[in-house]
Each structure stands twice: as C-alpha cells, then as structure tokens.
Amino acid sequence: MKVSNLLIETLRDAPGDCIIESQKLMTRGGYMKYMHNGIYSLFAPTKRMTKKIENIIREEMDRIDGQEVMFPVVMPASLWEESGRYTSIGSEMARFKDRSGNGVVLGMTHEEAAVHLARNTANSYAQYPFMIYQIQTKFRDEPRCRGGLIRVREFTMKDAYSFHTSQEDLEKYYDRAYVAYERIFKRAGAKNVIAVKSDSGMMGGSISHEFMLLTDIGEDTLAICPECGYKANMEAADVKVENVAGEKEELKKVHTPDIKTIEDLCKFLSIPADKLCKAVVYQKNLTDEYIIVFIRGDLDVNETKLRNYVGEEIHPAIITEESGIVAGFIGAVNQNAKAQIIFDKSLEGIESTVCGANEVDYHYTGFNVERDYGKVDYVDVAKIFEGALCPCCSKKTITISNGIEVGNIFQLGTKYTKSMNMTYLDQNGVAQNPIMGCYGIGVGRLVASICEESHDDYGPIWPISIAPWHVEICNLRRKNEEVTALCEKLYDELQANKVEVLYDDRDMRPGSMFADADLFGIPVRVVVSPKTMERGVVEVSYRDKSFKGDIAIDEAAEKITEMVNELLKQYDI
C-alpha cells in the first residue's frame, strides 16, 4: 500500500475529549473516526489489525475443535423471553418492533441463539461434546462509553459456546479454552494479560475467569497476591480477615449522643473500627424491600457479591420513618424492621462487638451475634482491600491493581439449556439438558488495549503479529529519480517475498514523514535518501528502538525479509 493512496488523516494533536493514551494516539494516527457516542468507523490500518487478530482467534478456536458459525444480529424477543433475560437485562439491550409489530432485539451476546441453533439438532449423547463460535458485530447500549475502542456500544466480538453431557467434560474443555486464550493473547502481542477469578454477572454460571490486561487506566479492579499467585476481580475476590475474637462481654446499652458515623463512634468509645458491627442498608430494585447488611466496621460491602447472593438488582436504600430503621443507630438486637438481614463472614467468631441499639443516640457494647441475635448463616459480601490477608496463602500480601478485560470464559451449566428446553437422549434413553460453557474476546478492545500498553510519546508500537503492515519504506526525496526507483524496487521485492509493506511515497519534509511513521507504529522502518544511497545502504530501524543499522542496497530485500520472519517467530506465527 502506498500512503499517497491510503484514505487516512493524521493529526498533530488529539481532540480534547480523548482521555487515555490509546484513544489519543489512535485518533491522531487515523485509525478510527468517531460517528456517535460509543460508535466508530475503522480505517484500513485498524481493519487490517482486527483481521489479523480474528485469524489468530480462528486458528486457536479450530485447534480446540471449534466450528465457526454465524448467528443473526437481530433476534426475536421470544427467544430471550424463553431464557428469562428479556426482562432481567435492563436498558443495555436494544429492543424494538419490526414492521409486523413483533418484538425483536439487537444481539449483545448470543447464548440464546447458540441454544436455538443446536437444539433439535444435537439430539443424542453421541453428538456431544461440540463447540460453536462466531466473530460478529454486537450492540450493547453501554451507559459509560469511554476511551475510544476500550468501551463502546457497537463492537466486534468472538463468542464461543460449548455443549457437554457432564460437568467433568465441561471442566476438561474449559481448561483447553483457558490455554487457548493464553496462546491468543501471547500471539497478539499482549504482554501483561493475566487470568483472574471473576463474577459471572448476567451471563450466569458458577465458575468464570476474566483475562485482564494490567494497566493503570483499566476500569476493573483486581486483587492479586504476589506470594502465591492468587488473582481475582475485586467483584469476586474472597475476603479473609484476621481474627479479632476477643472475650465475651455483657451486653450494655450506651448513650452515644449525636454519634452517627463509624469514625465518631470509634473516637467516642476509644476502640478501633474492627471492634464495630456496622450496618449498611440497601433496597431491592423490583420490590424496594430493605436489606440490612451487618459487617465488621473496618470493611465495606461488595455490592456485586451482595447482588449475587440476593439474586436481584439492588440500590442504596432511602430510609423512611415508616421503615422502622433508625438511621445511624441500626443494630441487630431488637431489630423489628421489615428487612432481609445478612451477616458478613467478617463477624463470625467475634465474641464481643459494638452495634446500634435501634434507638436514637444509643449503641450496644458487648454484642455477641449468636447469643444476642441467634444462629446465623454468615455470607461473604465484603470488599477486599490493599494489604488484606490472601484468601489462599493467608499472608497480608494482597495488592490492588487495575486492568482492562480483554476476554472471559464461563462455566454456564444448564442455565440456558434448561430454561429453553434443549435436551438430548443419554445412553439410557433419558432426556437430559446439556451443560454449557461460553468464551468471549473483544477484538477492537484488544487492539486498543495493546496500544495502551505498547506505545511511546510519539505513537503506537505494534507487535508485528497484528501490525497493519510489517515494514514501512520512507522515501525522503520523492523527486529524486534514483531514490524513488530504489524505493519502488524494494517495495516490489519485499511484497514478492510475502512481506506486507506500507510505502510512504509522498513529497513531504522528513520530519513530518517520520512523525507519521511513528503514528503508524509499523515494526520495521526502512529509510531511503540521497545520503543513504551515497553510502550504498538503506537505513533500517525497529519501531521499539531495539535496533538501528545500515544494510547494503543489494542485500536489502533479502535481509529485511529475514528480519521480519525472525520477528514473526517470536509470536509463534
């Protein structure tokens, strides 16, 4: 490709609404064009990169026996009503009527479509297991679009769905998919991707992992133990606390005038926050029923854990007088409010703590849960924190990092096959629901994430496995016939050697050409000028600045081809 024929516009400065480096550089470099909130058109360089990522994904999915299929973008609402997600998913899903007045939806994920495709076809146990996948455009009416391609509303995604006759078989395949994902990210040149335990969210299922690219700008918060390797999304991280059991004390009501916050109560009673039993109040979205969570005073509630435990959406409570809840003095003793009561595991084993007395200006000291309230089932709904005990090795080594989710895998179980009545006959002729797994990767997000972790002040530094072209030739004297003839010859020879080449044949100042070359981020740069020709060489450098040197003109095509092939080998291509 010659730059003079390339539909692209590079910018000296990024627009003011670009907030992160990948967004700035990909906008300045002419990789994408904003059309609407969270919706972008992609120019040829980006399309070439996404195509390469898609091909890597296809190769790895086929390696684990995947079958590529294609589901519709538009699906009947009735299909989603079968699974129950038509009403359980909120405004993120686009719903509308077709010309016949039938309800339809735009696909934001395709579990329902996968079951629809496979049911009544995979009727016998002999047809299992199998995995089907697609790479397709999806739409999610995301309320928090940001960072260019990092978080968008319309996106290209690989989603795969496996079907099994036993949990054991699903787990074996899940492990194969896990390894395939590691290979995909390695081959795509993502250097800092880790797999973390995650929350299944609206996808359902009991076991799930997210593949996170570690970066400070990531929206996801991760809990990591450098000692034993424990890794989890904060939404799903288990919380283990140090024992502060103490000794049993008599339950006493204490006058605490105008003391409504944890900080004030600690100061008033001269005790640390871990000696308190804090109350946090929520309401269920559908019914407004109150939920009172009692948790150790130095911890916070993890709302995702709580939402999963309750089984429906929640929101921070608006406490009214008629609720019977005494804001600022909420306790478990003599709690008469109509509410679901939950005790966090952090309170388990504590012999004596302080809690509200459900009376204005009063608290109880010496509160013992099982003595003063009764036997309870403790639930982990706490949020992990920096320096917390590792749930795995019990060392105080938990660190908190940020990451961008670039892929996920879920063990779905029978959530969809059961609700949508998909069955097969087992070896005894008995109808059974298949067990499912699902596996997703966001293609455009992966491109932007790699740019985020691999760039300098001047532009992206693309891994050669996904770079739009392998080599860029810079003609520094377009009007010099000898220089141009050599560039054209090298351009043709490299392409004949199956090397992808971008040839900057424009008549422009070297400084501007090099600035654009940095924005193009192509791994190998070849500079041809009257000065290099006088020395009988071309100047070759790597975009990551790891190499710069001269190559004799007569050997240039052969040597540059070798260099490209050596770089490709690093990515198992």
N, C-alpha and C positions, 0 to 999 in steps of 0.2 A: 504494500500500500504506500502510495506517495502522499505526503502530508498536503501537497497542493490540491489533491482530490478528496481529502478527508473532510467530512462535514463535522467541524469541531470549532469551538471558540475557547481560547484560554484567557483567563483574567489575571490582571496584576494583583488585585485584591479580592478577597471573598466578600459577599454581601454581609451586611451587619447582622442578619438573623442566623448566620451559621455559627453554631455554638461549640462544636468539637472539631478537632483537627481533621479527621477523616472527611467530615462534611465540607470543611473549608477547602481542603486540597482537591477533593473530587468535584467540587463546584468550579474551582479555579481551573482545573485541568480539563474541563469539558467532558466529564464522564456521565453527567446526568443533568436533566433540566426539570426544574420544578413546574408542575402543572396545577396542582391543587393540594390542599392540606393532606400530607402523607401520601401523595401520588406523584410519581416521577416518570418521565421518559428517559430511556437509557440510550446514549450514543454508542457508536460502533465499538470503541475500546472496551466499554463495560459489557456489552453483549458478548464480545469475544471471550472475556474473562468468565462470565457466568456460564457460557457454553462449555468451557474447559472444566469448570467445577462440576457441572452436570455430568460430563463424561466420566470424571473420576468417580462420582457417586454411582453412576450406572455400572461401571466396572466392578465396584465393590459390592453393590447390591446383587449383581449377577453372580459374583463369586460365592455368595451365601444363598444361592438358589432362588433369587428373586425373579419374579416375572413382571415386566413393565406393562402396565395397563393405562387406561385413561378414563377418568370419571368426568361427569358433566360439571360445569361451573355452576349452572342453575339446577336446583333440585326441588322437587315438590315438598311443600311444608309437611305433607302427610308422612313422609319418610322420617322427618325429625320429630314428629308427634309420636311415632312408634317408639323411638328411643327415649322420649321424655325431655329431650333437650330443646325442643321448640319453645317451651315456656321457661325452662330453667336458665337458658342463656339470655342475657339482657340485650341492651341496645347495640352491643358489638356486632351482632348478626344482622345483616341487611335482609329485610322481609318486604315483599311487595306482591301485587296481584298481576297475573298475566292477562291477556286480552279476554280470556274466558271467565275471569273472575276467580281463578284458582290461586290459592296461596303458594308462593314459591320463595326460595331463599337463595342467596349467593353463598357458595361454599367457602367457609372459613377453615374447615377441616373436613375429612371425608370418611370418618368411621362408618356412618350410616350408609354411604354409597358403597363402601367395601363389603359390608354385610349384604347389601342388596345384590351386588354382583355375584357373590359367592353362594348365597342361599338358593336352594332348589337346584344347585349345580353340584356342589360338593356334598352328596347325599350319603356317602358311605365312608366308613373309617379308613378304607383302603386308599382314599383320595387325599388323606392327610399325612403329614403336615404340608402346608404350602404358604408362600409369601407373595403378595402382590404389591406393586408400588407404582407411583406416578411422579412426574415432575410437572407442576402445573401452577398457573396463576390462582391466587386466592384473594379474598377480600374480607378484612376484619375492620369494622368501624372503630378503630383504636382511638380512645379519647386523649391519649398523651403522645401524639406523634412528635418525634424529636430526632436530631442527629442525622438528618439525611436518610440514608437507607438503613440505619440502625433500627429505627422503629417507624414503620409505615402502615398504611391501611391496605394498599394493594401490594402483593409480594409474590415471588415465585418460591415454591417450597417443594421439597421431596418429602412425600409421606408414604410410608410403607405399613402394611398390615399383615401380620402372620396369624395363622389359624392352626390350632393343635387339639389333640384328643386327651392330653393330660397336662397337669401343671409341670411335671418333670420335663416333658418335652418342650414346653414353653421356656422353661428356665435354661435348657441347653441352647435353644435358639437365641434367647436373649443374650447369652454370653457370646455367641457368634456375632450378633449385631453390635455388641459393645466393642469387640475387637475391630470389626469393620469400620466403625465410627473413628476409632483411634487412627486407623490407616487413612481414612478420608482426610482428616484434619492434618495429618502429617504430610500427605501428598499435596494438599492445597497450600502448604507453607505456613500454616498457623502454628506458631512456636509455643504459645503459652496457653494451651487448652487442657483443662482438667475435667474429669467427671465427678459430679457431686450428687449425693443423695438429694432428692427433690420432692416437692409437693405435687401430686398428680393433678390438682385443680379440677377444671371442668372436664378433663379427659377421663377421669375416673381411674380405677385400678389401685393396687396396694403397693407395688414396688415401681419406682421410677428413678431415672438419673437424668440430669442435665449436663450437657457438655458446655463448659464455661471458658471463654477466653478472658484471662485475667487482665484487667485494665482499670485504671483509676476512674474512668468515665462510665464504667458499667453501672447499670441501674440495679442489678441483682447484688445482694449482699451475701457473702459466703463465709462460713465458719470452717477454718482449716487448722488441723493440728500438725505442725511440722515434725513432731516426735514420732507419731505412729501412722500418719498419713490419713487420718480421718478427714473427710470432706463432705460438707452438706450445705445446701442453700439454707440461709437463715430461717426461711419459712418452714423448713422441715427438720432443722437441727435439733437433736435431743439435748435436753438440759440436765446436767448433773451438778448438784450443789454440795458444798461442804457441810458436814454435819454440825448443826448448832443446837443439838437436842437439849442441853441444859438439864435442870431438875424441875420436877413438878412443883407448882406453887398454888396457893389458894386463889380462887377466882375473886377479884375485888373490883368494884366499880370505883372509878377515879374521876374526880371533877377536872375537866380539861377545857376551861372556858376559851371560846374563840379559836380553838386549835382544830384546823380542818385539813392541814397538809401533812404529808409524811415528814417533811423537814421540820416543821414546827413541833410535831409530836415527839420526834427524836430529841430535839433540843429541850423540850419541856420535861420529858421523863429521863433525860440523860442516858439514852440507850441507842445502839446502832440500828440501822434500818432492817437488818436481818432478824431482829427480835420482834418485828411487827408482822401482823397479818393484815395485809392491805386488801381493800375491796375495790374491784373495778366493775362497772356496770355497762352492759350492752342491751340492745333490743334486737329481736328477730325481725327481719325486714317484712316478712309476709304478715305476721300477726301482732307485731310490736310487743310480744311477750318479753319480759325482762329476764336477763341472765346476770347473776351476780357471781363474779369470779373472785375467790379468795386466794391470794398468792403472797409469798414472802415479800416483805416491804422493800427489799433492795432489787426486786426483779420487775420486769414488765411483761405484759401479756402479749403473746404472739397471736395476732388475730387470725392468721391463716390456720394455725393449729386449732384454735377455738372454733372457727367456721367449719372445719372438717369434723370436729367432734360433735358439734350441734347438728350438722347435716343440712344447714341452710345459711343463706346470707345474713350478715349481722351489721349493726352500726352502733356507734357510741350512743348511749342512752340519753334521752331527755327526761330527767326525773321530775315528775309532777307531785303535788301534795297528796293526791289521792292514791298514789302508787304504794304508799306505806313505807317507802325507802327514805331514810333520814340521811340526806347527802352530807358527806364529811364525817359522819359518825356511824357508818354501816358496819355491822358485825354479824356473826353467826348465832350468837346467843339471843334467844327470844326474837328471831327473825320471822316476822309474820307477813312480809310482803309476798305477793303472788309472783314468784320468780323461780327460774331454774337455778339451783345452787351448785356451783362447781368448786372443788378444792384442788389446787395445783399440787403436784408431787413435791414441790419445794417445802410444803408444810408437813409432809409425812415424817413422823418420828420426833417432831419438836414437842417437848414436854410442856413448855410454857411460853406464851407469846402475848402480844397486846393487840386487841381488836376494838372496833367501835362497839358501843353499847346500844345502838339503835335509839339513842336519845340525845337530843341536842346538848352539847358541852360535856358529854360523858364517854369514857372508854373503859374497857375491862383490861386489867392486867391479870396474868396467871392463866390465860385462856388455854385450855387443852382440848384439841378438836374432838377426840373420841370420848372424853369424859363429859365435856360440856355441850357437845352437839350430837354426838352419836357416831356410829361406824360409817365411814365413807369410802367410796372408791376414788382414789386420787388419780388425777389425769395430768399429763404433761402438756400444759398450754403456755409455758414460759418461753421467753425470747432469750436466746443465747447472747453472750457479750464477750468483748475482748478480755482475755485473761481468765476466762471461765475454765472449769475443770473439763477436760476432754471426756466425752461420754464413752470413749473406747479405752484409753490408757490411764485415765484418771489423773493426769498431770495438768497443772494450771498453765496450759500452753496454747489455748485456743486464740487464734488470730483472726481478725475480721478483714476481709478483702472484698473488692468489687469485681464484677465480671459481667460480660455480655453473653447471654445464652445463644449459642450457635447451633445447638442440636439437642434433641431429647429422645429418650426411649422409655416406654411404659409397659408394664405388665397389666393389661386391662382386665383379664379374667373373662367372665361371661356377661359383663355389664351390657354390652350391645347385642350379643347373640341371643341372650335370654329375653331382653325386652322386645327384640324384633323377631322372635320366634324362628331363629335359624337352628336347625337340628340336622343331625346325621344319625345313621344307624350304626351302633357299635357291633362288636363281634358276636354279641348275643342277640342282636336284632332289636335292641332297646334304643329309643331315641335319646340323644344327648345334645347338649349345647356345646359347640366348640369353644375353646379358650383362646383369647386373642392377645396379641401384643401389637404395639404400634411404635413407629420410629420416624422422627421428623428432622429435617435440616432446612434452614432458611438460606437460600442461595445468595440473594442480594445482600442480606445481612452479613453473610460470611465474607463477601468481598469487602464491604465497608469495615468490618472488624479487623481484617488482615491489614488494611490500610491504617487503621488506628494504631496497631502495634508495630507496624513496619513503615516508618516514614522519617524524614528529617524536616528541617525548616523549609525545604525547597520543593518537596513533593513526595509522592508515594515511592516506596522501594519494593516493587512487586516481586514475589517469588517467581522464578522462571516457569514453574509448573502451571501458573494461572495468568502470567503476564499477557497483556494483549498481543504483544509481539516479543520475539526473543532478542532481536537486535535492532538498534536504530542507527542508521547512517546519517551523519550530519555533513552536508555539503556547505563548506564555509565560503565558497566562491562560485556561486551559481553561474556567473557569466564567464568563468574561465573554462574554456573548452576541454582542456586536459583534465582538470579536476572533475568536471561533470562527466566526462567519458569514463573515468575510473570509477566514480560512484555508480554509474549505470551498470558498468561491467560487474562490479562487486555485488550490486543489487540482484542482478540476474543469476550470478553464480551461486550466491547463498540460497536463493529460492530454489534453484535446481537441486541443491543439497538438502531440501526439505526444512530449511531454516526460515522462520517467519520474520519478515523484515519490514520495518517502517522506514521509509526513505524521506528525510526532510530535504526536499528539493527547492525550497522557497528562497527567493532572493531577499535576505534579511541580515541584519547585524548578528555577528556571532553571539554576543551577549544575550540577545533576545531568543536566538535559537537554542542556546544552552538552557535558558530559563524554562522554555517549553519542554525541552528534553527531560529536565528534572521533574516536571509535572507529569510527563508521560510515564516516568518510572520504569522504563524498559531496562532489563538487567544488563545488557551489553551495549555499549555505545562505541561507534566507530567514527572517528573524525578524519575527514579528508580536506586538505587545504594546500595551497601552493607551497607552504613551508614544509609540510609533511612529505609532499611529493619530491621536493628538492633533496630530502634525506632518503628517498626511496622507500618510505614506510607509510603505513596508516597508524593513527594513534587509537589504541583500544583501552577502554576502562570499564569497570563494573560500576553499576549504579550505587552499590553499597560501599563504594570506595575501597574495597578489599584488593583491587588490582588496577594498575595503570602501567601501560608499556607500549612499545612500538613493535609492529610486525611488518616484515618485508612485504612489499606490494605483491610480489609473485606468489607468496605463501599465504596471503591474507585470507582468501576464501576458505582454504583448507584448515588453517589454524583456528579461525573464528568458528567454523563448524565444529571442530573438536572441542573448543571451549564450551560451546552451547551444549553439546552432548554430555560433557562432564558435569555441567551444572544440572542438567535434567536428571542424571543418575542419582543425584542427592535426594531427589524426591520420588525415587522408585518408579520412574516413568519408563 
